[in-house]
Amino acid sequence: MEKEKLAIHGGKPVRDKKLFYGHQWIDDDDIKAVTEVLKGDYLTCGPNVTALEKRLCEVTGAKYAVAVSNGTAALHVACIAAGLKEGDEVITTPITFAASANCAVYVGATPVFADINPKTYNIDPDSIEAHITEKTKAVIAVDYTGQAVEHDRIREICDRHGLTLIIDAAHAIGTKYKGKPEGSIEDMTCFSFHPVKTVTSGEGGAVTTNDPELYKKLRLASQHGIVHEEAEFVEKPEGPWYYEMQTLGYNYRLTDIQSALLMSQLNKLTKFSERRREIVNKYNEAFKDVEGIIIQEEIPESETTRHLYIIQLDFEKLSCTRREFFDAMAAENIQCQVHYVPVYYFPFYRERGYAKGLCPNAEKLYSGIMSIPLYPLLTDEDVDSVIAAVKKVASWYKK
């Protein structure tokens, strides 16, 4: 007990100012872009949204992009566009934010959780195949931490079984798989632009696709099911004011204010990605031989822009709980986080019959993972202090 008290409260911390696991980078160019919109005519439904969607196509290599209000909205409209409905099953990973599964529930479908690869932490293609039934209609594969999933294997499985493949790339803007950017590879790809992501619009998201029919469905689902183009009308227009609601949709529009901010941020995507890779490489080198610390492995096909840096605690070599390690890091002024609680652990899913034991690899991973600071604004000194804190705490609790 005395040792635990000293580890958490005693001695001088490695740094005086607290670091958090993520933080946005907003500069004068971003502020100028937003200010220009605020002084203009359109705060929403204006030209900046269209310009952003064009820019997203350039960045991802996709033929079409639909900007939406957040990453969860992106997943929801992707499920709608895929035609998912009550009675259908959707396979996804439990090591993700809840929205990756909730989006299936929104349309009446049932999430089915496949296990992960214990080394890469991404969904295991073999587990996907093992969970396919006659009710399976789609796979939502998550680029966890920003690392691309095994596209080739998952695509082959989906093609063989006639499944729609949706990529939850909320972590992965800027990531490439075999040289192709995420967003241009599968049926639909969903992005999030929350402030802790690589680029931000405050809140915001997007779906990209190469399929014109899916694009039309995504557009309708995200904008009330309304069309304004005369060529698409069912009825003869009464005048220039006429529009039609042709299906049930949602108000998932992104504003021009947010669009302007994101376009400015996308101008810095390469710089942000390179800095994140520099930090990841430095962490990997620092932690590769630290007893009690396991680092995430990457597949060679993924050129990753990492959103999260995960350390996994090896309790065979550490005499502590995760909470003790977490609190000790906080005492060093390094505020960590955990990504994520397995989705089916939550009361909502337990009440619907999901139970612990479904995905042993995911559950074992969850018991020991912790996210440490990773964002472009970190200085080299900041990174060094994070490394020092991890090594200090691991050394303290070494068996």
Secondary structure, 3 states (H helix, E strand, C coil): CHHHHHHHHCCCCCCCCCECCCCCCCCHHHHHHHHHHHCCCCCCCCHHHHHHHHHHHHHHCCCEEEEECCHHHHHHHHHHHCCCCCCCEEEECCCCCCHHHHHHHHCCCEEEECCECCCCCCECHHHHHHCCCCCEEEEEEECHHHCCCCHHHHHHHHHHHCCEEEEECCCCCCCEECCEECCCCCCEEEEECCCCCCCCCCCCEEEEECCHHHHHHHHHHHECCEECCHHHCCCCCCCCCCCEECCCCCECCCCHHHHHHHHHHHCCHHHHHHHHHHHHHHHHHHHCCCCCEEECCCCCCEECCCCCEEEEECCCCECCCHHHHHHHHHHCCECCECCCCCHHHCHHHHCCCCCCCCCHHHHHHHCCEEEECCCCCCCHHHHHHHHHHHHHHHHHCEC
